[in-house]
Amino acid sequence: SRPVSSHRCDGGETHLNRQTHILTVLTPDHRGIIAAITTVLGSHDARLLELSQTVVRDYFTIIIVLTLAQESDSVVLNSELATRLGPDATVTLMPYRDAPAAPPNGERYVLTATGSDSPGILSTLSEMVANRGGNFTDLSTRVMEGEISIIAEIEVPGDIRLDQFQIDLQHAGSEAGLRVRLQHNKLFVATNEVAFRRISNDS
């Protein structure tokens, strides 16, 4: 996948009320999709709070947090978006439901892995992170001509042995022919011109 856009439209946290909705769109990529979506949203006086958009294997996907002036607008808005985007698009508009906020889970690190693609490598690395209490907050992978590239932002608990965690990740990667590296997000951003969309927002 290739991250394209992540944007918090109000510059900070916003109270999410009963008019707040989550909009997702999945459709074959072509020009004018964002223009079509925002035009329809604008006609309903919808306020965009946050969005994230990417293209994966020529499929466009976007998730938008928005508020509507009236709850009843959601059905009409969903229908208009589906009509505007065409029969190949999957459009979902649903009310936002509050979820318990996850407590901070230690420091944020960036895990990168590159090398020959092999079945199960992503599950191996993700299981290793989960077993040590880590949590993925962003993930992107791409396979081209038999080579895989993985970049993930993870929260690492402060009570684990970081040096041993790095060794275990590198060992698991080397068995699959991958070069695996774990860096603190601040170091990663400082040493890379192109950073994660989420990391660049926090730095």
HELIX and SHEET records of a PDB file:
HELIX    1   1 ILE A   33  SER A   43  1                                  11    
HELIX    2   2 ASP A   73  LEU A   85  1                                  13    
HELIX    3   3 ILE A  121  ASN A  131  1                                  11    
HELIX    4   4 LEU A  162  GLU A  175  1                                  14    
HELIX    5   5 ASN A  185  THR A  191  1                                   7    
HELIX    6   6 ARG A  197  ASP A  202  1                                   6    
SHEET    1   A 5 ARG A   2  ARG A   8  0                                        
SHEET    2   A 5 ARG A  47  VAL A  56 -1                                        
SHEET    3   A 5 TYR A  59  THR A  67 -1                                        
SHEET    4   A 5 THR A  20  PRO A  28 -1                                        
SHEET    5   A 5 THR A  90  PRO A  95 -1                                        
SHEET    1   B 4 ASN A 135  MET A 144  0                                        
SHEET    2   B 4 GLU A 147  VAL A 156 -1                                        
SHEET    3   B 4 GLU A 107  SER A 116 -1                                        
SHEET    4   B 4 LEU A 178  HIS A 184 -1                                        
END                                                                             
